[in-house]
Amino acid sequence: MTRSPTRRRLRRPQLIALLTVGVLAFLVISALLARALSVDGAERSAISTLVQAEARGDVDATLRRVERCSSDVGCRTQVAANVAALRRAGIVSILQLEPSAGFSLGSTHGTARVAFRIGSSRPIVQCVGVRHAGNVLSGLTIQLITVSRPLPGDASCS
């Protein structure tokens, strides 16, 4: 049993339309997932930049990294004490960074633990409060909202 040529012509445009819709849906979903997965890298970068500013002894840069810290006396005092305690020559090496939250498509709040070394120092730990704001459609942003005093290398943030 053979199909008539007119039946084939009617099905082909429908098939092309369905394939086009499927490919577009795949691309949109892939782009949204890539956006959500990139938040972890942005958090790591923000925390690394914060620790480097502390090690350089740059109070102003450290204050700029922590959301609303410049207007909070307690936060400014903590940052100044952190910078004084951590300022030293040497390359900052991130030994371990435990992100504040797992995969999320929306806003979250948590505490990241960063263990690092400055030059040949002993390992240092800091706990950093992190807010992931927004969603995958409007865009996700990373805000560092708190930073602890330097802790011994085996300390936890629980």
Buried (B, 14 or more C-beta within 10 A) or exposed (E): EEEEEEEEEEEEEEEEEEEEEEEEEEEEEEEBEEBBEEBBEEBBEBBBBBBBBBBBBBBEBBBBBBBEBEEBEEBBEBBEEBBEEBBBEEEBBBEEBEBBBEEBBEEBEBBBBBBBBBEEBEBBBBBBBBBBBBBBEEEBEBBBBBBBEBBEBEBEBE
